[in-house]
């Protein structure tokens, strides 16, 4: 019961992080802290011993440190680094390489989607709120033309949700 509710809360927070990054190109620190705390709760809910909990922290550190180097060189955003570090705490330590692969694959799909979006979206502005999707696409095209960053929290969230779902499947 605790495992399912922690996982559901984690998925909700991951979706919120993706939506916030899409809307404002930022991931709030509170979301990352809450996800990290949920990750620790998940490890404790699975009755993981101190060695598994330590392995989770080491796996998180093994992902967080290279991501920080990427941030330092301007390749990743700071919120994405913190989100990725917190996401590694949500999965079993043995699943972290799969998480990194899933995030990378999702990020590749996101990059292709943005590449296609930059070429397909019309420049006209929608007149009514019923065209909400067109407005979102127009804003994203504007951001792409101005060389804004890609909202990579979408990829991190998608990859993490995929790996969490695989862990929960019998």
N, C-alpha and C positions, 0 to 999 in steps of 0.2 A: 504494500500500500504506500509506504513512504517512498519507495523507489519510483513508482509510477507518478506520484504527485511531484517529486523533485524533478523528474524528467519532463513532465508537462510544464512546470514552471520554467525550466531551462529553455525549452522550445519557445515558450512565450517571450522570454527575455531576448533570445536570439533573434526572433522575428522583429521585436521592437528595436534591437540594435541595427538590423538591416534597414528597417524603415527610417530610422533616424539618420542613418548614414546617407540613404538615398535623398532624403528631404534636405538635410542641412550639412552634409559632408562632415559629420562628426559623430563620435561614439562617446556617450557620457561615461565618466569614470564610475559612477554609481552602478551602471549596468554591468561593467566589467567586474567590479567588486562583488556584486550580487551573484554573478555567474561563477566566480571563483569560490564563493561561500557555498553555493549549490553543489559545485564539484566536490568539495570536501564532505558535504552532507551525503552525497551519493556514494562516496567511498566508504563512509561510516555506515550507511544503510546496507551496504553489501557485506558488512562485517569484515571489512578489509583490516588486516593486521597492521601493525606499525611499519612493517617493511613495504607493504603495498602502498600505504599512504606516502612513505618516503620516496618510493619509486614514482609515484604520481607527481610529486614536487620536482624530482629530478628530470622527469620527462617534460614537464612544463618549462623548466629552466632550459632544457636542451632545445626547445622550440623558441622560447622567449628571447634568449641571448642573440641568436642569429637574426631574428626579426628586428631586434633593437639596432643591430649593425645596419640592417637595411634601412631602418628609419633614419639613422644617423647620416646615411648617404643619400637621403631623399627618395628612396625607392618605395617606402611604405609610410603610411600615416601613423601617428602615435596612437590614435584610438584603435586602429587595426592591430597594432602590435599588442596592446593590452588585451583586446578581445581574443586574439589568437592564444595568448598565454592563459587566459581564463578558460578558453574552450578546451585546452589540453587537460585541464583538471576535471572536466566533465566526463571524459572517457577513461576506460581502463588503460594503464600504462602500456600494455601490449598493443593497444589499438591506436596509439599516437602516430606511428608511421602511416597507417591507413587514413587517419585524420588529415595528416599533411598532404597525402596524395589526393584525398577527396576535395580538400580546399583548393589545391592546385588545379585539379580538373574543373571544378566549378568556376574558379577564377578565369581559366582559359575560355570557358563558355561565355562568361560575362564579358570578357574582352572582345570576343567575336561579336556578341550581341551589340556592344557599343560601337564597334567598327561598322556593322551593318546599319545601326541606327543613325550614325552620322551621315550615311549616304541615302537613306530612305525617307526620313521624316520631312514632310513639306514645311515650308517656311511660313505659311499662313497661320494666323492666330484664330483659335476657336472663339465663337461668339457667345456660346451658352455654357452653363455648368455641366450640361449633359455630355459635353465633350471633354470630360475630366482626363481620360486617358490621353487624348490628343494634347491637352495642356501639359501633362507630365512629360510627354515625349518632346514637346516643343522646348520646355525648360531644360531637359537633358541635352537636347541638341545644342542649345545655347551654351551650356556648360562645356560640351565637347568642343565646340568651335573656339571657346576661350581657353582650351587646354586645362580644364578642371580635372581633378583626379577622378578615377573610377571608384564608385562606392564599394570597396573591397569587403566591407562587412557583410555584404550580400553573399559573397563567395564563402567567407568564413562561417557564416550562419548556415548556409546550405550544406556545406561539407560536414559540419558538426551535427546537424540534424540527421543527415544520412547515417553517419557512424553511430549516433545514439540510437537510431531506429534499428540498426543491425544488431546492436548489443542487446536490445530489449526483445528481439525476436527469439523464439525458442529454438 
